[in-house]
Amino acid sequence: MSAAEPPPQQPEPGRPDAASEPAAGVGQPAMKACPDCAEMVLAAARKCRYCGYRFDGQPSAPPAQEGLFAHLMRRSAPRLTMAQTVQQLGVKLVPGERPAGLWLGRVKGIDGYVVLTDQRLAFVIGLRHAQGSPKPWEHRLDDLTEAKVTGHRRKPALLLCWRDAPDMTIDGLAAKDLERLHAALLERVGR
């Protein structure tokens, strides 16, 4: 060994030995392969920029959050049809019955879902108020005698009068949803 030559160095723990490192070209920094993901990183790196492997033996950091646009590349779950959504809410459709609308609303101060089909109107109590699995409140549209927009606590509401049941007031709907539900019910009462 000559006086100008430095002594051979022992590889650091957790770091590949110098023989496995590819030689750097002229003007290019020395590189090493990550033992976890096999990507090439700078020889001086203490952590792999691709997978987070720590060359100094310390535990790796938790995985980074996904990038800004990564969520766009993921496929989302297929959307449910209105019939599937209504059935998930607990309203069992009879053969030939078709859903006509679904709204968020409030009946007797309880939040829930107003479900309109071509044969009936149902109110499913929202999850916040549900204890167990309450059965939806249902009325056949044949029994509807009147549907009119009224005021309830200084806000518009829909008053429904039934032949053999107490009146029902639906409130908490957005104005355009209240109008759509009212028009759909009037169309069915007029039959």
C-alpha positions, 0 to 999 in steps of 0.5 A: 500500500503506498502512502498516497492511497487511503486505507480500505474502508469497511462498509457501514451497517445497513449499507451495501458494500462498495463492490456492489455499487456501480462506478460513477461516470466522469462528472456523475455522482456516485450511486447505490442501489436501494436494497428494498426497492432496487432504485438507484439513489445517490451514494451519500443518501441516508434514505431512499427517495422512492420507498423511504428505506433508511440506510443508517438502520433507523426505522423508516418513516410512515408512508407519505400521503398520496400525491395531489392527483393520485386519487384521480388515478384510482377507480371509485366504487360504482355508483348505486342506482336509486333502486339499490339506494332505496333498498339499502335504506330498508325500503323493500320494493315490490315487483314492478314498483319503481322509485321516483325520488329520494330527499333528505328531510325531517318529520316530527323533528327527526331527520331522515330520508323521504322516499317516493315510489310510484306506489307509496311514500316512505320516511326512513329515520336517519342513522343519527336517530336510529336505534336498532333498525326501525321500520320506515314509516310508509303510506300508500299514495292511493290514501293521499287526499291532499298535499300542500305547501305550508309554513312550519316554524317560519320555513316552508313545509309540505303538509300531507293529509292521508285518508286513514292516518294522521297528517304528516308534515315534511320540513327541512327540505331545500326549496327546490326539493320541496317543489319537486316533491310537491309536484310529484305528489300532486301528479299522483293524487290527481290520478 
